[in-house]
Amino acid sequence: MTPRDTRERVIDGLRELADYLEQHPDTPVDRFGLSCVYAASDGDGDDAAVARVEAMAAALGVEVRQPGVNHWRVTRQFGEVQYGISYVSCAEMDAYRAVMSYQGTVEPVGGTS
């Protein structure tokens, strides 16, 4: 599938969702709106992913935000819908995976408070 095909399918899916929500008013929506933010990583490293984030910022006409030292995020609001891209560095993700590898193997001492 070409990038153009993918783009057309995403646009068609968004229109289909909008039509569905309009035709089914009993379907709940989040009171905080909808967020469509995807990850910039294609497995080709930090520089390439950050470049994708910066390209998205230029395309959306917004600034790149860094909510953390190794985190990059770009979003733009369209009414109650947020669209954007985010990236967390490879080193940060590796550190997160290392911490999570202990999940379920260490039990706290004592009771709960």
Helices and strands as residue ranges (DSSP letters): H 3-23, E 34-39, H 46-60, E 65-68, E 71-78, E 81-88, H 90-100
